[in-house]
C-alpha cells in the first residue's frame, strides 16, 4: 500500500485532489512532505526521550499572578482618534 491510500479497519480509499496550477500542486505536496517529516521526528523524539524524562510542573500557583489592563471605552477611542 502506498502513501496515497487511507487505511481504516482493513479498508482503504484513494484520495484525489486537483489543482488549476502546477505550482499549487507542488506547494501542497511539499507541505504534506514537511508534515510527514515533522510527524516522524516527533514520534522518534517521543519514543526515545520522553519515557525517561520526569514530568515537571511549571504552572504558577493559583493566585500568584494577576494582570491589570486599562479599561478603554468608546469615548476614550473617539478621543484618541481626534
N, C-alpha and C positions, 0 to 999 in steps of 0.2 A: 504494500500500500504506500503511495507517495504522499507528499505534503499537501496535495490539493484535495484530499478527502477528509471527511469528518466522520469519526467513528463514535457510535453510541449504541451500546448493548448489542454488539455484533452486526449492526447495520452501518452502512456508510452512504454518504451523499456527496456528489460533486458540486462544488460551489463555483459559479462562473460570474465574472463581472466584466462589463465592457466600458471602455474609456474612449472619448472622442479624440483625444490627443495622445500620442505616443509618450510624451514627457509625463503626462499624468499617470499613465500606467507604470512607467519606470519609477516615479517618485513613490507610488503606492507600494510597489514591490520592494523598494529599498526600506520603506518604513516597516513592512512586515518582517524583513530580514533582521533589521535592528531590534525589533521587539523580540523575535525569537532568540537572538543573541543575548539580549538582556535577561530573558527568562532562564536561559541555560546558565548564565553566570550567577544569577540569583539562587537558582536551585543548587548549584555547586557550593556556593557560599553557605547556604542554609544547611546543607548536609555535612559540610566539613567543619565549619566554625561554630555554628550556633549550639549544637548539642553539648559542647564542652564549656560554653560560656554560662556564667551565672547571671540571672536576671537582676538588674539593679534598678531600684525605684528612683526615678528622677523627678517625680512630681513634687510640687510645692505643697506644704502642709496647708490645710484648709484655713482661710482667714489670714494668711501671711502676705497676701498680695492684693492690693487694691489699685484700681485705675480710675482716675478722675478726669472726665472730659468736660470741656466747657459746653454749656447748652447754647446753641445758636437757634434763634427764632427767625421767622420770615422777615420781621422788621430789621433784624441785625444784618441779614443778607442784602436787603434793599439798601441799607446804609453803606455797606461795603462796595456795592456795585456803582455807587454815585461818586 
